[in-house]
């Protein structure tokens, strides 16, 4: 399955907090771990997260983000 970041969110970071997600409507940001951030980079609508090349720990993070509507399944 391919996923995309919710259109109201953007990946961002600052020198002292390099891994964050910003709500584009409110401007608020929340910080995530490096693993979570790298997983969100895979949610670009191109990468098939069901691929055997994607480790299970990343798939678990994707499921966590899907439940919280941070990422959404890509409509093909």
SERO-4910 file (N, C-alpha, C, O; in steps of 0.05 Angstrom, whole numbers):
BEGIN
 pado doro    nc1    nc2    nc3   cac1   cac2   cac3    cc1    cc2    cc3    oc1    oc2    oc3
  Unk    A     17    -23      0      0      0      0     18     25      0     39     25     12
  Unk    A      8     45    -14     22     71    -15      7     91      2    -18     91      2
  Unk    A     22    108     15     10    129     33     21    156     26     43    159     15
  Unk    A      5    176     33     14    204     30      9    219     57    -10    212     72
  Unk    A     26    238     62     22    255     86     -4    270     83    -11    279     61
  Unk    A    -19    273    104    -43    289    104    -37    316     91    -17    328     98
  Unk    A    -55    325     74    -49    350     59    -48    375     77    -38    396     68
  Unk    A    -58    373    101    -56    396    120    -31    396    137    -28    412    154
  Unk    A    -13    377    131     12    374    146     36    377    128     35    371    104
  Unk    A     58    385    140     84    386    125    106    377    143    106    382    168
  Unk    A    126    364    132    150    356    146    168    381    148    170    396    129
  Unk    A    180    384    171    198    407    175    218    401    197    218    379    208
  Unk    A    234    420    203    253    416    224    269    442    228    270    459    210
  Unk    A    282    443    250    299    466    257    325    455    267    328    431    272
  Unk    A    345    472    269    372    463    277    371    447    303    385    427    306
  Unk    A    356    457    323    355    444    349    334    422    351    334    406    369
  Unk    A    315    421    332    294    401    331    290    393    301    272    402    288
  Unk    A    307    375    291    308    369    262    284    352    252    281    351    228
  Unk    A    269    340    269    247    322    260    221    331    271    214    327    294
  Unk    A    205    344    254    179    355    263    159    353    240    165    350    217
  Unk    A    134    355    248    111    356    230     95    381    237     89    385    261
  Unk    A     89    397    217     75    422    223     47    421    211     42    413    188
  Unk    A     27    430    227      0    433    218     -1    459    203      3    481    214
  Unk    A     -7    458    177     -7    482    160    -29    501    166    -28    525    160
  Unk    A    -51    492    179    -73    509    185    -68    525    211    -72    549    211
  Unk    A    -58    512    231    -54    525    257    -25    536    260    -20    553    276
  Unk    A     -7    524    245     21    532    248     36    517    270     60    519    273
  Unk    A     21    501    285     33    486    307     49    463    296     42    451    276
  Unk    A     71    456    310     87    434    302     89    414    325     87    421    348
  Unk    A     93    389    318     99    369    338    124    354    329    128    349    305
  Unk    A    140    347    349    165    334    343    162    304    344    147    293    359
  Unk    A    177    291    326    177    262    324    205    251    325    225    266    322
  Unk    A    207    226    329    234    213    329    245    213    301    231    216    281
  Unk    A    271    208    299    283    205    272    271    182    257    266    185    233
  Unk    A    266    159    270    254    137    256    226    144    246    219    136    223
  Unk    A    210    158    262    183    166    253    186    185    229    170    183    210
  Unk    A    204    204    230    208    223    209    216    209    183    205    215    162
  Unk    A    235    191    185    243    176    161    221    159    150    219    155    126
  Unk    A    204    149    167    180    134    158    161    153    143    151    145    122
  Unk    A    157    177    153    140    196    140    151    203    112    136    209     94
  Unk    A    178    204    110    190    209     84    182    187     63    181    193     39
  Unk    A    177    163     73    169    141     55    140    144     47    131    132     27
  Unk    A    125    160     61     96    164     55     93    186     34     82    208     40
  Unk    A    104    181     11    105    201    -11     87    193    -34     87    206    -55
  Unk    A     71    172    -31     53    164    -52     66    146    -72     53    136    -90
  Unk    A     92    141    -70    107    125    -90    116     99    -77    114     78    -90
  Unk    A    126    100    -53    138     76    -40    115     58    -30     97     66    -16
  Unk    A    117     33    -38     98     12    -28    108      2     -1    127    -13      0
  Unk    A     95     10     20    104      3     47     99    -27     53    109    -37     73
  Unk    A     84    -41     36     81    -70     39    104    -86     27    105   -110     30
  Unk    A    122    -72     14    145    -85      2    162    -99     23    165    -90     45
  Unk    A    174   -122     15    192   -136     33    217   -120     40    231   -126     59
  Unk    A    222    -99     24    245    -81     29    240    -62     53    259    -51     64
  Unk    A    215    -59     61    208    -41     83    207    -57    109    191    -75    111
  Unk    A    224    -51    129    223    -66    154    197    -64    169    183    -43    166
  Unk    A    190    -84    183    165    -85    198    162    -62    217    140    -51    221
  Unk    A    184    -53    230    182    -31    249    172     -6    235    158     10    248
  Unk    A    179     -2    210    169     21    195    139     18    189    124     37    190
  Unk    A    131     -6    182    103    -11    176     86     -6    201     63      4    199
  Unk    A     96    -13    225     82     -7    249     78     23    254     57     32    263
  Unk    A     99     38    248     97     67    250     77     78    231     61     96    237
  Unk    A     76     67    206     57     76    186     28     71    197     11     89    195
  Unk    A     24     47    208     -3     41    219    -11     61    241    -34     70    243
  Unk    A      9     67    258      4     87    280     -4    114    268    -23    126    278
  Unk    A      9    123    247      3    148    234    -24    147    219    -38    167    218
  Unk    A    -31    124    208    -56    122    194    -79    125    215    -99    139    210
  Unk    A    -76    112    238    -97    113    259   -101    142    268   -123    149    276
  Unk    A    -80    158    267    -82    186    276    -87    206    253    -85    230    257
  Unk    A    -92    195    230    -97    211    206    -74    230    198    -79    251    186
  Unk    A    -50    222    204    -26    237    197    -18    230    168     -9    246    153
  Unk    A    -22    204    161    -19    195    134    -45    182    125    -60    172    141
  Unk    A    -49    182     98    -73    171     87    -66    153     63    -46    157     50
  Unk    A    -82    132     59    -77    115     36    -79    131     10    -96    149      8
  Unk    A    -62    125     -8    -62    139    -34    -84    127    -51    -87    103    -54
  Unk    A   -100    145    -63   -121    136    -81   -109    132   -109    -99    151   -120
  Unk    A   -110    108   -119    -99    103   -146   -121    104   -167   -116    100   -190
***
